[in-house]
């Protein structure tokens, strides 16, 4: 059964090129009314132009869809709010938000100016915060919402020369982890996409043969499912070149040390047991870690410390 977005309204940031463009086109093809947001700057965030967003809107309209272009800077809450207000005025609802806007300012940490670190965090992390904040109450009132963050293997695993980008991309995972809990009772589902694709952001970072198979469309297939009515909640979906996988943050069972054993030396002596991956679990709420440790204490002392 084909996934449809008839009568749904989607906002896609950074949708003038690359992945955002691909996301916007597919959502529109499946019936969504789409706000194509793009500041129109260079890869490092410099400059601004609405022409890229307008070109995507023209494609959607030519294919029989509905779309509007918007040049809001996601780092500026007043512009983001104006974008959402314009969307509500035109279509009366916002069902889907795809936080895709991003920039790159790569340098090794020792050579990186703090202004470049802050700017990348501002666009990727605070841009996602601003856009999500602007639609959150609308989705809560409607009892429905689908939000996708765009994370990266650079945040999940690290990448040389991308301390700013990696920090921002792991930040949106933390944002997702809490928002999915707060939005669950209102059927607001929040997921994250970790893409690998040939785009303006990666064109000089990968060999040509790799870029040929890393199509934006292969990533968009995963994104479309994440924001669909039957999509998951609190999932990090890695996607690229036709490959799809779930990335997870897990915790090993670890060990328990009694009060008299709780020294740095004993931590060192038991290090292999602490990091042993057998039985590692994915937690869906922060208190699970505390409950595990309390359980160790209860077992060791024969008393209950749980409330």
C-alpha positions in Angstrom: 0.0 0.0 0.0 1.5 3.3 -1.1 2.3 5.8 1.6 0.1 8.9 1.0 0.2 12.5 2.4 -3.1 13.7 1.0 -4.4 16.6 3.1 -1.1 16.9 5.0 1.1 20.0 5.1 4.8 19.6 5.4 7.6 22.1 6.1 11.0 21.1 4.8 14.0 23.3 5.7 17.1 23.5 3.5 14.9 22.2 0.6 16.4 24.2 -2.2 19.0 21.6 -3.0 20.2 18.1 -2.3 18.4 16.0 0.3 15.9 18.7 1.2 14.9 19.1 -2.4 14.5 15.4 -2.8 12.4 15.2 0.4 10.2 18.0 -0.7 9.6 16.6 -4.2 8.6 13.1 -2.9 6.4 14.4 -0.2 4.6 16.6 -2.8 4.3 13.7 -5.2 2.6 11.8 -2.5 0.0 14.5 -2.0 1.5 16.8 0.7 1.3 20.6 0.4 4.9 21.6 1.0 6.7 24.7 2.3 10.0 24.7 0.6 12.3 26.6 3.0 15.8 27.6 2.0 17.9 30.6 2.9 19.7 30.1 -0.4 23.2 30.5 1.1 26.5 28.9 0.2 27.6 25.6 1.8 29.2 27.6 4.6 26.1 29.6 5.2 27.1 32.8 3.5 24.7 34.8 1.3 21.0 34.4 0.7 18.7 33.8 -2.3 15.2 32.5 -2.8 15.8 31.2 -6.3 16.7 27.6 -5.3 13.5 27.3 -3.2 11.4 28.9 -6.0 12.8 26.4 -8.5 11.7 23.5 -6.4 8.3 25.0 -6.0 8.1 25.4 -9.7 8.9 21.7 -10.1 6.2 20.7 -7.7 3.6 22.9 -9.3 4.5 21.6 -12.8 3.9 18.1 -11.5 0.4 19.1 -10.2 1.3 19.6 -6.6 1.0 22.5 -4.2 3.9 24.3 -2.6 5.2 27.7 -1.5 8.7 29.0 -1.2 10.1 30.5 2.0 13.5 32.1 2.7 13.4 32.1 6.5 16.7 31.8 8.3 16.2 29.0 10.7 18.5 30.6 13.3 16.1 33.5 13.6 13.0 32.7 15.6 11.0 35.7 14.3 11.6 34.5 10.7 10.7 30.9 11.5 7.5 32.0 13.3 6.6 34.2 10.3 7.1 31.1 8.1 4.8 29.0 10.2 2.2 31.8 10.4 2.2 32.1 6.6 1.7 28.3 6.3 -1.2 28.4 8.7 -2.7 31.4 6.9 -2.5 29.5 3.5 -3.3 25.9 4.5 -4.5 26.0 8.1 -2.3 23.3 9.5 1.3 21.9 9.9 1.5 18.1 10.1 5.1 17.4 9.2 8.4 19.2 9.9 11.7 18.0 8.4 14.6 19.8 10.0 17.1 19.5 7.2 18.8 22.9 6.9 22.6 22.8 7.5 26.0 24.2 6.7 29.6 23.0 6.9 32.6 24.9 8.3 35.2 22.1 8.6 38.5 22.5 10.3 40.5 20.7 12.9 39.5 21.8 16.4 42.8 23.6 17.1 42.4 25.7 13.9 38.7 26.3 14.2 37.4 29.8 15.2 34.8 29.7 17.9 32.5 31.7 15.6 32.6 28.9 13.1 31.8 26.4 15.9 28.9 28.5 17.1 27.5 29.1 13.7 27.3 25.4 12.8 25.6 24.7 16.2 23.2 27.6 15.6 22.1 26.3 12.2 21.9 22.6 12.9 20.9 22.5 16.5 19.2 25.8 17.3 17.7 25.9 13.8 16.0 22.5 14.6 14.9 23.9 18.0 13.4 27.0 16.5 11.4 25.3 13.8 10.2 22.6 16.2 9.2 25.1 18.8 7.2 27.1 16.2 5.1 24.0 15.3 5.0 22.1 18.6 1.9 23.8 20.1 0.0 23.5 16.7 0.8 19.8 16.6 -0.2 19.3 20.2 -3.6 21.0 19.6 -4.2 18.9 16.5 -3.2 15.7 18.2 -0.9 14.8 15.4 2.6 15.6 14.3 5.6 14.0 12.6 9.0 15.6 13.1 12.3 14.4 11.6 15.7 15.7 12.8 18.7 15.3 10.5 21.7 13.8 12.4 24.9 12.3 11.0 27.5 9.6 11.4 29.8 12.5 12.3 27.7 13.1 15.4 27.1 9.4 16.2 30.6 8.2 15.7 32.9 11.2 15.0 34.6 12.5 11.9 38.0 14.2 11.6 37.7 18.0 11.2 34.0 18.2 12.1 33.9 18.8 15.9 31.3 21.6 15.4 29.2 19.6 13.0 29.5 16.4 15.1 28.5 18.2 18.3 25.4 19.7 16.6 24.4 16.5 15.0 24.6 14.6 18.3 22.7 17.5 19.9 19.6 16.9 17.7 19.6 13.2 18.9 19.4 14.4 22.5 16.6 16.8 21.4 14.7 13.9 19.8 15.1 11.6 22.8 13.2 14.1 25.0 10.7 15.4 22.6 9.5 11.9 21.6 8.6 11.4 25.3 6.8 14.7 25.7 4.9 14.4 22.4 3.8 10.8 22.7 0.4 11.4 24.3 -0.4 13.9 21.5 0.7 11.5 18.7 3.7 13.6 17.9 6.4 11.3 16.7 10.0 12.4 16.5 12.7 10.6 14.7 16.2 11.2 13.3 17.7 10.5 9.9 21.4 9.8 9.5 21.9 10.2 5.8 24.8 9.4 3.5 24.2 11.0 0.1 25.8 12.8 -2.8 24.9 16.5 -2.2 26.5 19.9 -2.2 27.6 19.2 1.3 29.5 16.0 0.4 30.6 16.5 -3.2 34.3 17.1 -2.5 34.4 14.7 0.5 33.9 11.4 -1.3 35.2 9.7 -4.4 33.2 10.0 -7.6 32.3 6.3 -7.8 30.8 6.5 -4.3 28.8 9.6 -5.1 27.2 7.9 -8.1 25.4 5.4 -5.8 24.7 7.7 -2.9 21.6 9.2 -4.4 19.4 11.6 -2.4 16.4 9.6 -3.4 17.7 6.5 -1.6 17.8 8.6 1.6 14.4 10.2 1.0 12.8 6.7 0.9 13.7 6.4 4.6 12.7 9.9 5.5 9.2 9.5 3.9 8.6 6.5 6.1 9.8 8.2 9.2 7.2 11.1 8.8 4.4 8.9 7.6 1.2 8.2 9.7 2.4 4.7 10.6 6.1 5.8 11.1 8.1 4.9 14.2 8.9 7.0 17.2 12.4 7.7 18.7 14.3 6.0 15.9 17.7 6.9 14.4 17.5 5.7 10.8 20.8 5.5 8.9 20.2 5.5 5.1 22.4 5.7 2.1 23.1 4.0 -1.3 20.1 1.7 -0.7 21.2 0.6 2.7 19.0 1.2 5.8 19.8 0.5 9.4 18.8 1.6 12.9 21.6 3.3 14.9 21.3 2.8 18.7 22.9 4.2 21.8 23.2 1.2 24.2 24.6 0.7 27.6 26.5 -2.4 28.9 25.3 -4.2 32.0 28.4 -3.1 33.8 29.3 -4.1 37.3 28.5 -3.2 40.9 31.1 -2.2 43.5 30.3 -2.1 47.2 31.0 1.2 49.0 34.4 0.0 50.3 35.3 -1.1 46.7 34.4 2.2 45.0 37.8 3.4 44.1 39.5 4.4 40.8 41.8 1.5 41.2 38.9 -1.0 41.3 37.3 0.7 38.3 40.6 0.2 36.4 40.9 -3.4 37.6 37.4 -4.2 36.4 37.5 -2.2 33.2 37.1 -5.3 30.9 33.9 -6.3 32.8 32.6 -2.7 32.7 32.9 -2.4 28.9 31.9 -6.0 28.0 29.1 -5.6 25.4 27.3 -8.9 26.2 23.7 -8.0 27.2 23.9 -4.3 26.3 20.5 -2.6 26.2 19.0 0.3 24.4 17.2 2.5 26.9 14.2 4.7 26.0 14.2 7.0 29.1 17.1 8.3 31.2 15.7 6.8 34.4 16.4 3.3 33.1 20.1 3.7 33.9 19.3 4.8 37.5 16.9 1.9 38.0 19.6 -0.6 36.8 22.1 0.8 39.3 19.5 0.8 42.1 18.8 -2.8 41.2 22.5 -3.7 41.8 22.4 -2.0 45.2 19.1 -3.7 46.1 20.5 -7.1 45.2 23.8 -6.5 47.0 22.2 -5.2 50.2 19.0 -7.1 50.2 16.9 -4.0 50.5 14.7 -2.0 48.1 15.9 1.4 47.0 13.3 1.9 44.3 10.3 4.1 44.7 
